[in-house]
Amino acid sequence: MKNRNYINNLLEQLGNNLRNCQRLVQTKEPVHVYRDMIAKCVDLSEQIEAAIENEPRDGYEQNPSANR
């Protein structure tokens, strides 16, 4: 995987944001704060999907029926 560090960093950020969502619920923050954090999580998820999609594929990923 060419961009392993970038993707790992995005996954770490997503995990941190999700933990922050848990904190927001426990501390009864206003709903708009929670919605903003969810929007950040969705954005990170989309960035991760795009980064994975941009990764070069090996022969097995291009032809999943091939025997390994």
C-alpha positions as CSV (number, residue, x, y, z in Angstrom):
1,M,0.0,0.0,0.0
2,K,1.6,3.2,-1.2
3,N,-0.1,5.6,1.2
4,R,-0.2,3.5,4.3
5,N,0.9,6.3,6.7
6,Y,-1.7,8.7,5.2
7,I,-4.5,6.2,5.5
8,N,-3.4,5.2,9.0
9,N,-3.4,8.9,10.1
10,L,-6.9,9.3,8.7
11,L,-8.1,6.2,10.5
12,E,-6.6,7.5,13.8
13,Q,-8.3,10.9,13.3
14,L,-11.6,9.1,12.7
15,G,-11.2,7.1,15.8
16,N,-10.4,10.2,17.9
17,N,-13.4,12.0,16.5
18,L,-15.7,9.0,17.3
19,R,-14.4,8.9,20.9
20,N,-15.1,12.6,21.0
21,C,-18.7,11.9,19.9
22,Q,-19.0,9.6,22.9
23,R,-17.8,12.3,25.1
24,L,-20.2,14.8,23.6
25,V,-23.1,12.5,24.4
26,Q,-21.9,11.8,28.0
27,T,-21.5,15.5,28.7
28,K,-24.8,16.5,27.1
29,E,-23.3,19.0,24.7
30,P,-25.7,20.9,22.3
31,V,-26.9,18.9,19.3
32,H,-25.2,21.2,16.8
33,V,-21.8,20.3,18.3
34,Y,-22.6,16.7,17.9
35,R,-23.7,17.2,14.3
36,D,-20.5,19.1,13.5
37,M,-18.4,16.2,14.8
38,I,-20.5,13.6,12.8
39,A,-19.9,15.7,9.7
40,K,-16.2,15.6,10.4
41,C,-16.3,11.8,10.8
42,V,-18.2,11.4,7.5
43,D,-15.7,13.6,5.7
44,L,-12.8,11.6,7.1
45,S,-14.6,8.4,6.0
46,E,-14.9,9.7,2.5
47,Q,-11.2,10.7,2.4
48,I,-10.2,7.2,3.5
49,E,-12.4,5.6,0.9
50,A,-10.9,7.9,-1.8
51,A,-7.3,7.1,-0.6
52,I,-8.0,3.4,-0.7
53,E,-9.6,3.7,-4.2
54,N,-6.5,5.5,-5.5
55,E,-4.2,2.8,-4.3
56,P,-2.8,0.6,-7.1
57,R,-4.4,-2.8,-7.4
58,D,-2.5,-6.0,-7.7
59,G,-3.5,-8.8,-10.0
60,Y,-5.6,-10.6,-7.4
61,E,-7.7,-7.6,-6.6
62,Q,-8.4,-7.0,-10.3
63,N,-9.4,-10.6,-10.7
64,P,-10.7,-11.9,-7.4
65,S,-11.5,-15.3,-8.9
66,A,-7.8,-16.0,-9.4
67,N,-6.4,-18.6,-7.1
68,R,-3.7,-17.5,-4.7
